Amino acid sequence: MRLCDLGLSIEGTALKRRIDRLHAELRRAGLVFRPYVYLSNDWFTPEGSTGFAVPFYLAHRRLVQLEHAQMFEAEGSTHEWCMKLLRHEAAHAMDNAYHLHRRADWRRTFGNYSAPYRSAYQVRPTSKHYVQHLGAWYAQSHPAEDYAESFAVWLAPNSRWQKVYEGWPARKKLQQLDKMLRDIGDLPPPVRTRDRAESLPQLRTTLREHYRNKQASYGTQQPWRHDRELRMVFDEPATTTRRERAATFLRNERVELRTKVSALTGQYRYVVDQAIDAMTVRCRELDLRLSRPRDQSRLGAAVLTTMVTLALSRGHKPRFRR
């Protein structure tokens, strides 16, 4: 079935109720701006648009299940996750509506909006110059994302950002953003658009093609170069023939490893699963065995999975919301 033939609508869904909640949060924050939302194949805000797209699977429970089956996760499928993403995208739409990034105080606070988006970004995990919101230190990826993440934290009900970020340079950014939003909060937006780039009715690809393309965009073929690291975690069969096979261990730990490493690295679970699959195949070829207690083996496997995942993901775009 083609995406355009799915016959989906936001009305009457949990997604609609969450969008209504987003609008209520904007109203309570004293903002008159209301972004429009439409279905597409991913989360994104088109350049210059005052609305944004959400993935089609959020409009139907069975499609959420299909997304999980194909990609091992469905971004925004829980209430809390969806609200975080809605607030983030609303920030980009509001920036477009008011040209916030053209303000001198915006540039002083967040940096150069026209800086290029890079295929990867250097993370400083201990930095207190950025808020923590979507994970993977996403605010550090680009000034526009620093602003959007800060806006989402500012907007969230009961976020207590003034106390949570007390003593952080990030709190000064939130305070500056608070001033900007109070300046324009009750003003009608000078830009209003109704465009719906790549909206669901325009998408002629089938579900099968969509997921093949999506998986291909996350995956890549890299030569295997990690035998030495595997042997640091597991042992050769000659010394531990009666121990559990490493391939069996990795297969049994796959779900937990996939979840933890995805959260740690910010990579999609599908990419992490590819790393685990490559490790499992090579462990089977070398007939490696467990030589340590299971807790130690889990820790070693998690470290190695993280390393292999990052190697596989080189050259991939990170989870940019734009």
N, C-alpha and C positions, 0 to 999 in steps of 0.2 A: 504494500500500500504506500502511495505517495504521501508525504507530509501534508501537502495541501488538501488531501482528501480525507484527513482524519476527522474533520467536522468538529473541531474543538472550540470551546468558548471559555472565557474566564468567568463569566457569570455563573453563579450558583456553586462555585467551588471553594475549597479552603483557601486557595490562592486569592480569590476575590475578597474574602474576609480579612486576609492579611494585608492586602492593598488598602482596604478601608481603614484598617488600624494604622497603617503608615500615614494616611491622610489625616487621621485624628491626631497623631503625634505631631505632625506639622502644624496643625491648628493650635494645639496646646502650647507649642513652642512660639506662637505668635507670628507664624509665617503664612502668608496668603498663597504662596506657590503650591500648586498641586500637579505633580507629573502625571502624564498618562502612561499606561502600561499596556504592552501587547505581546502576543506569543511569537516566538521565533525558535531558532535552534540552539540558543545559548543565552547567557547573561551578557548584555552589553548596552552601552549608551552611544548611539551614533553621534559623531562629531557635529556639534551645533544643535542637536535636538533637545527639546525640553521634555521628552519622554524617553522611556527605555524598554528594552526587550527582556523577556524572561523565557526560559526553555519550555517547550511545548509539553513535556512530560508532566509538569506540575499541574496541568489541567485535567489529569485523569489518573486514578490510582493504579490501573493496570500498566500504564506507561511509566509510572515511577518504578514499578516492579521490573519492567523491561530494562530501564536505565540501570538499575542495580545489577541485573543479570549480565548486561553487556559491559558495564564500566566499573562494577563493584561499589558504586556509590551514586547518589543522585543529589547534586548540589541544590540545597534549598528545600529538601524534602521534609525536614522537620520544621516546626513552628519557629523555634529560636534561630535556626540557621537561615531560614527564609527571611525573617525580619532583619537580620544583620545584612543580608545581601540587598534587600529592598532599600534600606537606609543608605547603603553605600551607593547604589545606582541613583537614588534620588539626589544625592550630593552632586553627582556629575550633571544630572539634568538641571539642577538649580544653578550650577555654575554657568551652563549654557544660557539659561534664561536671563541671568543678570550680568553676564560677562565678569564674574567675580575675579577671574584670573588676570584681568586687565588692571585691577586696582593695585596701586603701589603697596598698600599694606598687605595684600595677598602675597605679592612677590617677596616682600620682606619676611613674611612669615613662613612661606612654604617653598620658595625658590622660583626657578625659571620654568614656567609652564611649557615653553617650547623645547625644553630639553628632550632629546630623542629617547623613545622607549627602547630598551635594550633587551636582547634575547635572554639575558640572565642579569641578576643584580647581586652585588656584594652585600651580604648581611652582616650587621653588627648586633649579635644577640643581646649584648649587655647594654646597648644604647638606651638612654632614657629621653632621647630627643623625639621619639615617635610613640604614638599610642599603640596599644595592642587590641586588635579587633578581629579581623578575619583569620589571623594566624599566619605563620610563615613570614612574620615581620613584613607584612605586605605594604605597610606605609612607607617602607624604605625603598620601594621599587621605583618611584617617580614622584615629583612634586604634586602632580594631580591626584595620585593615590594617597599621598600624605594628607592632602586636604580632604579627600573623600572619606578616609578612615577617621580623621578627626571629626568631621561632620557627623558621621554615624555614631561615634561615641557621645558627642554633644547632644544629639537628638534622642538617644535611647532613654526611655523612662527609667527613673531611679538609678541612673548610671553613677551618680555621685562623683563625677569626674574631678571636681575640685579637690575632693579628699583623696580619691584613688591615685591621682597624679601629683599629689602634694610633694614639692621638692624636685619634681622632674622638669627639665626644659620643655617637655611636651605640654605641660600645663600652661605655659605662656602662649603656646600656639592656640590652645583651646580658648584661652581668654581673649586673644586677638580675634579669633573666629567668632566668638560670642559678640564682640563689638561690631564686627562686619555685619552679622546677621541681624542684629538689632537696628543697624542703619537702614537696612533694606526690607526688613521683615514684613511691614505692612504696605509696602509699595507694590503696585502691580508690576509683573515682570515685563521689561521692554521687549523681550523676544518671546514669541509664541509660535510653536510649530505643531504640525499634525502628521508629519512624515512618519512612516513606519518601514524603515529600511529592513529588507530581508524578513518581512512579516510572513507568518505561516502560510497564508494563501498564495504567496509567491514562490514557495519552495517546492520544486517538482521532483526532488530526489525521493527515493523510497526509504522506508525505515532500514532495510538491509544496507542500502548504499550509505545512508547517514552514519550508521554505526561502523561500517567498514572504513569510511573516511575519518571518522572520529578516532577510532583505534589506531589508524595509520598515522594520524597527526601526533599522537602521544608516544607512539612506539618508534624505535629505531634499531637497526642492526649494528651492533658494535662487536668487534673481535673480543673473545674472552681472554682476559689477562689477569685473572685473579686466583690462579692455582695456589700460589704461595700463601695468600691470605686464607684460602679454604683450609689448607693444611695447618694453619695456626689455630683454627677453630675446631677442626675434626682431625681424626687420626687415620693412618694407613691401615688397611685390613690385616696386614701381616701381624700386627701387634695386638689387635683388638677384634679378632674375628667373631667373638661371641657378643659383642656390643651391638646396640641398635644401629641400623644403617642411617647415615646422615640424611639421605634422600627421603627416607620414611619420616624422620624427625621433622624435616622442613615441610613436608606435605601436611603433617598433623598440626604444625604451628603456623600454617600459611595465613589463616584469617587474622590471627592476632598480630603477626608480623606486618601484614599489609596495612592494618589499621594504625599501628603505632608508628611505622616508618613514614606513612603518608602524612600523619599529623606532625611529625618532627621535621620533615623536609619540605612540606608544602607541595609535594608532587601528587599528581593524581594517583589514585589507588591502582589504576590500570597499569601505570608505569612501574609501580612497586611490584605488582604481580609479575610483570615480565622479568624483573630482577630475580625474584624468588624462583621463577620457572627456570631461568638460566642456571642459577645456583644448584637447583635440584637435579637438573640434567647432568651437570658436570660432576656432582657428588655421586650420582649413579654410575657414571662412566669410570670414575676413579675408585668406586666402591669404598668410600670413606665411611668411618664409623664414629660414634660418640665416644669420647674418652674422658669426659668431665661430668659432674652432676648436671642434671637437666637445667637448673636455674642458671648455671654458668654457661651452658650451651645456648640457652635462649638469649642471654646477653651478648655472647659472641656472634650469634646469628643475626641479631638486630643491628649490631655495629657493621657487620659485613653487608647486610642487605642495604643499609643506608649508603655505604660506599658504592656498591654496585648500582643502586638506583641513581645516585648523582652522576655516575659515569654514563649511564644510559640516557640520562636527561640532558646531557650537554648539547647545546644547540637548539633545545626546545624552548618555546615561549613559556614563561611562567604564567600563573593564573591571572593575567591581566583582565580586569573587568571591562575594559574599554574596547 
